[in-house]
Amino acid sequence: MADPITPTRNQIASMAGRDPELIKALERLFIVAGQLTPSDIAALTILIEANSLSASAAFDAATSYQPSASTLDYLDFRRLQSGASRTRRLAWNDSDQTLDIGMDYDVVQQVGLETYARVQNTTGVTIPNGSVVGFAGVGPGNQLLVTPYLADGSQPTLYILGVMTHDLPDTGQIGYCTTWGHVRGIDTTGSAVSETWAQGDVLYASPTTAGAFTNVKPTAPDNVVPLAAVLQVSATVGEIFVRPTVEQQKRYGQFEATVNQTPAAANTAYPIEFDATSVSSGISIDGTYPSRIVVELSGLYDFSPSFQLASSSASAKNVWFWYRKNGTDNPNSSFIVTTDINNGYIPVGRSDFFSLQNGDYIELMWASSDVNVTLEAVAATAFAPASPACTLNVTQVQQ
């Protein structure tokens, strides 16, 4: 008989159902095929067809996800992947020394080295890869909704979630936000926010651009949220390591009374009214009752007032100051000062701590044994700024 035609490697692979070990075996068979008799070749053909059918059946079962009751002691993976990553594919990553899991959006998760949150975008626009995102509610199917985070103090620091690891369109699909681990393939030059970043820079949530980073540490009233470190600087293949450090935000405020306040009657309690706010976060003057200082969130607060007294006579006068909490005098909070200075000023003050709940308020009260005394505001001069009648500093010291 004529010498048989030796098939190509691709032809052998097709017959072997792409099984690497079977391909090698068949190649060895075809090397000696020319030395075989017709009956030998017929027997080998039957064997090849049987193996091809077995391999094809195994492949069909795997791709059709047939249930299996097999028990395995372990799985060994090849060091180098023979094919590209794809959704639902598990393979060894020899560079990172861990397993890769292929996920949607061409995301590849390194097992044990990255942690994701499943999130949904309903902002109306695509959230780009590498964007800083925060909690924006709960969507259908109890999915986390996210939006680009702006660290300007308008959102609680606790709402920060992480960094998008791919472009997430506003299509109702669910994507992945990195809460710990590597984010690759982004611009880490800093040029997008008019900065220059270097390897090792610590990145914070930007207080000026939603979803962006900055390597300049923000300060109050902005949110200070360290989020990531720059691993590789590049406009296209930059890499960061994400590890949000979220501290519970503490509230504060400074308020002034810039108008004179005088008791209408002796030995009568009057609340001190405030009309100016120098700075505040989560603490405010009540819009209806200007004597009430209201806290948004519960916590332990330090109230530190400073009063400026002025007397219009030389007779001794006793002046009382104390605190009211939610309309009730706070026990043991009163202190007294005596003044007999005519046309002079006396600064007095004393701080106190209050454990408050959401929406609680504090008032500063005062009374005098004589009406010839004033909480007096002094206008600015050519050499000194104005002096309020009362300044109140409020600081949250514990959540």
Phi, psi and omega per residue, in radians:
M1 nan 2.787 3.141
A2 -1.253 2.692 3.099
D3 -1.087 2.371 3.126
P4 -1.207 2.665 3.095
I5 -1.414 2.233 3.124
T6 -1.375 2.112 -3.122
P7 -1.220 2.780 3.080
T8 -1.311 2.937 3.131
R9 -1.097 -0.666 3.132
N10 -1.127 -0.661 3.119
Q11 -1.155 -0.742 3.104
I12 -1.087 -0.751 -3.134
A13 -1.060 -0.657 3.129
S14 -1.139 -0.729 3.122
M15 -1.172 -0.562 -3.053
A16 -1.577 0.158 3.118
G17 1.102 0.477 3.092
R18 1.172 0.276 3.119
D19 -1.402 2.069 -3.036
P20 -1.032 -0.768 -3.096
E21 -1.167 -0.669 3.127
L22 -1.202 -0.622 3.092
I23 -1.030 -0.822 -3.141
K24 -1.062 -0.749 -3.128
A25 -1.097 -0.737 -3.131
L26 -1.185 -0.638 3.096
E27 -1.057 -0.742 3.102
R28 -1.116 -0.626 3.124
L29 -1.122 -0.749 -3.095
F30 -1.244 -0.382 3.093
I31 -1.090 -0.666 -3.109
V32 -1.750 0.116 -3.058
A33 -1.055 -0.601 -3.105
G34 -1.164 -0.282 -3.116
Q35 -1.620 -0.073 -3.055
L36 -1.583 2.726 3.076
T37 -1.419 2.856 3.089
P38 -0.964 -0.659 3.135
S39 -1.197 -0.632 3.083
D40 -1.099 -0.772 -3.116
I41 -1.101 -0.700 3.129
A42 -1.079 -0.713 3.136
A43 -1.143 -0.732 3.122
L44 -1.132 -0.645 3.131
T45 -1.073 -0.745 3.111
I46 -1.082 -0.722 3.136
L47 -1.117 -0.752 -3.140
I48 -1.103 -0.795 -3.131
E49 -1.074 -0.699 -3.141
A50 -1.126 -0.739 3.126
N51 -1.173 -0.670 3.114
S52 -1.104 -0.741 3.120
L53 -1.118 -0.692 3.139
S54 -1.141 -0.745 3.133
A55 -1.154 -0.709 3.129
S56 -1.127 -0.716 3.115
A57 -1.113 -0.701 3.119
A58 -1.125 -0.708 3.127
F59 -1.143 -0.770 3.133
D60 -1.072 -0.684 -3.139
A61 -1.149 -0.677 -3.120
A62 -1.199 -0.747 -3.092
T63 -1.373 -0.298 3.098
S64 -1.713 0.053 3.024
Y65 1.009 0.899 3.069
Q66 -1.274 2.427 3.133
P67 -1.114 2.552 -3.136
S68 -2.375 2.498 3.115
A69 -1.872 0.317 -3.100
S70 -1.168 2.517 3.071
T71 -1.973 2.188 -3.107
L72 -1.965 2.484 3.032
D73 -1.414 -0.644 3.133
Y74 -2.909 2.908 3.052
L75 -2.152 2.330 3.015
D76 -1.855 2.355 3.133
F77 -1.939 2.542 3.034
R78 -1.136 2.524 -3.135
R79 -1.090 -0.720 -3.083
L80 -1.947 2.248 3.138
Q81 -1.198 2.418 3.113
S82 -1.573 -0.215 -3.136
G83 -2.437 2.969 -3.126
A84 -1.287 2.727 3.099
S85 -1.202 2.550 3.061
R86 -2.641 2.906 -3.098
T87 -0.982 2.317 3.117
R88 1.317 0.169 3.120
R89 -1.679 2.354 3.110
L90 -1.990 2.221 -3.106
A91 -2.629 2.798 3.138
W92 -1.418 2.354 3.069
N93 -1.861 1.803 -3.034
D94 -1.265 -0.450 3.130
S95 -1.215 -0.784 -3.124
D96 -1.643 -0.048 3.104
Q97 0.968 0.848 3.091
T98 -2.744 -3.138 3.110
L99 -1.589 2.488 3.020
D100 -1.718 2.380 3.010
I101 -2.004 2.100 3.074
G102 -1.325 2.258 -3.076
M103 -2.246 3.123 3.112
D104 -1.055 2.839 3.114
Y105 1.061 0.436 -3.108
D106 1.052 0.404 3.071
V107 -1.360 2.349 3.075
V108 -2.073 2.027 -3.129
Q109 -1.659 2.248 3.059
Q110 -1.521 1.991 -3.036
V111 -1.061 2.233 3.111
G112 1.460 -0.233 -3.112
L113 -1.894 -0.171 -3.118
E114 -2.494 2.559 3.078
T115 -2.250 2.288 -3.114
Y116 -2.002 2.689 2.895
A117 -1.975 2.391 3.082
R118 -1.411 2.143 -3.013
V119 -2.341 2.838 3.140
Q120 -2.284 2.556 -3.097
N121 -1.967 2.087 3.060
T122 -2.209 0.503 -3.080
T123 -1.364 -0.297 -3.084
G124 1.761 -0.209 3.123
V125 -2.408 2.810 3.095
T126 -1.210 2.377 3.026
I127 -1.651 2.040 -3.020
P128 -1.246 2.761 3.011
N129 -0.974 2.369 3.129
G130 1.519 0.098 3.135
S131 -1.425 2.446 3.025
V132 -1.368 2.211 -3.078
V133 -2.210 2.705 3.127
G134 -2.277 2.890 -3.135
F135 -1.130 2.310 -3.117
A136 -2.271 0.276 3.122
G137 2.144 -2.955 -3.112
V138 -2.136 2.232 -3.107
G139 -1.729 -2.961 3.120
P140 -1.018 2.518 -3.131
G141 1.241 0.348 3.128
N142 1.048 0.619 3.127
Q143 -1.551 2.548 3.068
L144 -1.207 2.242 3.007
L145 -1.634 2.440 -3.141
V146 -2.248 2.762 3.073
T147 -2.545 2.651 3.081
P148 -0.949 2.281 -3.020
Y149 -1.565 2.349 3.086
L150 -2.050 2.058 -3.025
A151 -1.607 0.917 -3.126
D152 -1.769 0.233 -3.133
G153 1.561 -0.098 -3.118
S154 -1.401 -0.311 3.123
Q155 -2.128 2.535 3.085
P156 -1.060 2.491 3.093
T157 -1.040 -0.574 -3.124
L158 -1.108 -0.252 -3.141
Y159 -1.371 -0.198 -3.141
I160 -1.104 2.434 -3.088
L161 -2.093 -0.895 -3.113
G162 2.944 -2.579 -3.037
V163 -2.279 2.301 3.112
M164 -1.116 2.419 -3.141
T165 -1.823 0.171 3.050
H166 -2.930 2.919 3.029
D167 -1.187 2.241 3.133
L168 -2.015 1.854 -3.125
P169 -1.264 2.827 3.104
D170 -1.581 1.211 -3.063
T171 -2.181 0.164 -3.116
G172 1.478 -0.061 3.117
Q173 -1.366 2.837 -3.125
I174 -1.798 2.370 -3.138
G175 -2.243 -2.824 -2.995
Y176 -2.203 2.319 3.065
C177 -2.046 2.198 3.138
T178 -1.360 2.100 3.068
T179 -1.746 -0.275 3.078
W180 -2.860 2.165 3.106
G181 2.310 -2.871 -3.026
H182 -1.542 2.471 2.915
V183 -2.183 2.178 -3.018
R184 -2.095 2.908 3.049
G185 1.274 0.602 -3.130
I186 -2.188 2.953 3.104
D187 -1.453 2.014 3.136
T188 -2.060 0.474 3.101
T189 -1.459 -0.409 -3.075
G190 1.525 -0.073 -3.077
S191 -1.119 -0.488 -3.124
A192 -1.113 -0.434 3.121
V193 -2.043 0.402 3.088
S194 1.039 0.702 3.086
E195 -2.238 2.925 3.041
T196 -2.104 1.996 -3.100
W197 -1.715 2.642 3.114
A198 -2.218 2.777 3.096
Q199 -1.003 2.291 -3.128
G200 1.658 -0.151 3.118
D201 -1.090 2.419 2.993
V202 -1.500 2.300 -3.100
L203 -1.900 2.424 3.136
Y204 -2.005 2.783 2.990
A205 -1.131 2.306 -3.049
S206 -1.290 2.361 3.058
P207 -1.528 -0.021 -3.086
T208 -2.063 -0.440 -3.114
T209 -2.235 2.043 -3.109
A210 -1.082 2.293 3.102
G211 1.490 -0.072 -3.053
A212 -1.766 2.947 3.043
F213 -1.842 2.879 2.938
T214 -2.536 2.562 3.062
N215 -1.688 0.142 3.086
V216 -1.779 2.086 -3.104
K217 -1.083 2.125 3.089
P218 -1.229 2.994 3.057
T219 -2.492 2.903 -3.088
A220 -1.003 2.503 0.173
P221 -1.520 0.156 3.097
D222 -1.262 2.769 3.053
N223 -1.349 2.381 3.094
V224 -1.876 1.795 -3.064
V225 -2.260 1.700 3.005
P226 -1.171 2.235 -3.010
L227 -2.073 -0.662 -2.952
A228 -2.741 2.956 3.028
A229 -2.209 2.510 -3.139
V230 -1.389 2.145 3.095
L231 -1.719 -0.660 3.133
Q232 -2.458 2.284 3.134
V233 -1.635 2.117 3.121
S234 -2.894 2.628 3.092
A235 -1.378 -0.326 -3.056
T236 -2.212 -0.587 -3.097
V237 -2.119 0.623 3.104
G238 -1.166 2.758 -3.098
E239 -2.462 2.416 3.066
I240 -2.259 2.765 2.991
F241 -1.936 2.144 -3.034
V242 -1.651 2.214 3.022
R243 -2.678 1.441 -3.107
P244 -1.043 2.327 3.036
T245 -1.950 1.744 -3.017
V246 -1.862 1.964 3.049
E247 -1.762 2.544 3.115
Q248 -1.153 2.263 -3.066
Q249 -1.236 2.363 3.096
K250 -1.821 2.488 -3.043
R251 -1.654 2.748 -3.108
Y252 -2.789 2.892 3.079
G253 -3.009 2.642 3.030
Q254 -2.295 2.221 -3.021
F255 -2.280 2.590 -3.114
E256 -2.269 2.607 2.918
A257 -1.859 1.941 -3.038
T258 -1.810 0.146 3.128
V259 -2.101 2.452 3.130
N260 -1.039 2.498 3.097
Q261 -2.317 2.173 -3.081
T262 -2.205 2.385 3.123
P263 -1.193 2.344 3.123
A264 -1.334 -0.448 -3.124
A265 -2.489 2.613 3.132
A266 -1.267 2.645 3.064
N267 0.935 0.712 3.141
T268 -2.273 2.355 -3.100
A269 -1.362 2.358 3.087
Y270 -2.351 2.435 3.046
P271 -1.432 2.540 3.077
I272 -1.517 2.233 -3.082
E273 -1.772 2.419 -3.114
F274 -1.893 2.540 -3.096
D275 -2.316 0.087 -3.110
A276 -2.522 2.537 3.083
T277 -2.167 2.105 3.105
S278 -1.402 -0.800 3.134
V279 -2.768 2.566 3.115
S280 -2.829 2.654 3.006
S281 -2.612 1.860 3.101
G282 1.408 0.076 3.087
I283 -2.356 2.430 -3.034
S284 -2.672 2.863 2.994
I285 -1.429 2.291 3.116
D286 -1.037 2.379 -3.084
G287 -1.219 -0.382 -3.131
T288 -1.779 -0.677 -3.111
Y289 -2.050 1.685 -3.028
P290 -1.179 -0.087 3.062
S291 -1.504 -0.218 -3.042
R292 -1.645 2.211 3.048
I293 -1.816 2.012 -2.952
V294 -1.858 2.376 3.065
V295 -1.817 2.424 3.140
E296 -1.323 -0.701 -3.000
L297 -2.148 2.687 -3.135
S298 -1.184 2.758 3.108
G299 2.737 3.133 3.055
L300 -1.704 2.185 -3.034
Y301 -2.116 2.506 3.044
D302 -1.805 2.109 3.088
F303 -1.847 2.104 -3.092
S304 -2.225 1.662 3.130
P305 -1.611 2.734 3.009
S306 -2.344 2.109 -3.083
F307 -1.873 2.508 3.078
Q308 -2.024 1.822 -3.097
L309 -1.611 2.508 3.023
A310 -2.337 2.376 -3.129
S311 -1.957 2.478 3.138
S312 -1.860 0.207 3.062
S313 -2.628 2.896 -3.090
A314 -1.596 0.018 3.112
S315 -1.312 2.592 -3.129
A316 -1.240 2.395 -3.131
K317 -2.333 2.354 3.024
N318 -1.690 2.293 -3.138
V319 -2.145 2.231 -3.137
W320 -1.814 2.490 3.010
F321 -2.297 2.476 3.078
W322 -2.801 3.068 -3.089
Y323 -1.933 2.556 2.922
R324 -2.090 2.375 3.104
K325 -1.999 2.049 -3.138
N326 0.930 0.681 3.061
G327 1.537 -0.003 -3.113
T328 -2.057 2.311 3.122
D329 -0.990 2.316 3.123
N330 -1.431 2.185 -3.073
P331 -1.009 2.460 3.037
N332 1.008 0.530 -3.127
S333 -1.829 -0.035 -3.065
S334 -1.433 2.539 2.952
F335 -2.436 2.709 -2.955
I336 -2.206 2.471 3.035
V337 -2.283 2.464 3.117
T338 -1.941 2.318 3.124
T339 -2.311 2.401 2.997
D340 -2.300 0.363 3.126
I341 -1.416 2.268 3.103
N342 -1.641 2.126 3.123
N343 1.045 0.655 3.056
G344 -2.210 3.055 -3.090
Y345 -2.106 2.524 3.063
I346 -2.300 2.057 3.019
P347 -1.539 2.307 3.123
V348 -2.419 2.778 3.097
G349 3.133 2.794 3.063
R350 -2.794 2.314 -3.101
S351 -1.564 2.848 3.114
D352 -2.719 2.738 -3.136
F353 -1.825 2.544 3.100
F354 -2.439 2.312 2.995
S355 -1.589 2.013 -2.986
L356 -2.124 2.668 3.052
Q357 -1.800 2.961 3.115
N358 -0.929 2.229 3.068
G359 1.449 -0.033 3.066
D360 -1.142 2.741 3.105
Y361 -2.396 2.704 3.106
I362 -2.130 2.458 3.027
E363 -2.131 2.525 2.989
L364 -1.678 2.173 -3.109
M365 -1.932 2.727 3.049
W366 -2.664 2.798 3.096
A367 -2.719 2.784 -3.120
S368 -2.456 2.590 3.078
S369 -1.338 -0.101 -3.108
D370 -2.559 2.467 -3.121
V371 -1.420 -0.112 -3.119
N372 -1.502 0.847 3.094
V373 -2.508 2.568 -3.040
T374 -2.439 2.460 2.824
L375 -1.429 1.866 -2.882
E376 -1.959 2.273 3.015
A377 -1.638 2.391 -3.101
V378 -1.995 2.295 -3.111
A379 -1.224 2.801 3.100
A380 -1.143 2.632 3.069
T381 -1.981 -3.092 3.111
A382 -1.187 -0.335 -3.059
F383 -2.096 -0.080 -3.107
A384 -2.588 2.572 3.099
P385 -1.263 3.027 -3.135
A386 -1.148 2.717 3.133
S387 -2.126 1.990 -3.108
P388 -1.174 2.782 3.045
A389 -1.204 -0.562 3.101
C390 -2.665 2.394 3.028
T391 -2.133 2.318 -3.130
L392 -2.180 2.099 3.037
N393 -1.815 2.250 3.136
V394 -2.143 2.234 -3.113
T395 -2.331 2.263 3.020
Q396 -1.394 2.163 -3.080
V397 -1.830 -0.282 3.117
Q398 -2.736 2.551 -3.138
Q399 -1.212 nan nan
